[in-house]
């Protein structure tokens, strides 16, 4: 099995999955924490106890969150430092179910403006500098970490990569 670092080296620091999630209202029954309320950045982050079924994610999911942006909200440039050796097992997933055009909500990873597809799950390397700015009201995005340390989750994830083909025992792109 490949590590997340090897997967990023093979497919890139940002790449698409053949997985989609719908835009849906906040699921209050799943909320375990509400952060960044009335703080710099003008957004609200809801941590869910589990990823909703509608997100179409399988396997070991941790830290599923829903981010609600307001007009003018932002995340300052940062890198996510995942401790306890988790860089060897966690893949960061992002999904923008509504506003995906950079003129609406700009998401920048490693200095590159991202062009998301509505509702499509994307993999991003959280060790790269990333940030966002929102120019519309009520934009939403979802984030989750996928633990690929077990065989079933790893195989499901690898089979979900868009434009992937298997060459011998190495995974590659078409």
Secondary structure, DSSP 8 states (H G I E B T S, - for coil): ---HHHHHHHH-SEEEEEEE-------GGGEEEEE-TTSTT-EEEEEESS--GGG---SEEEEEEEEEE-TT-EEEEE----TTTGGGTEEEEEE-SS--STTTEEEEETTEE----TTEEEEE-TTS-EEEEE-SSSEEEEEEEEE--SHHHHHHHHHHBTTEEEETTEEEE-
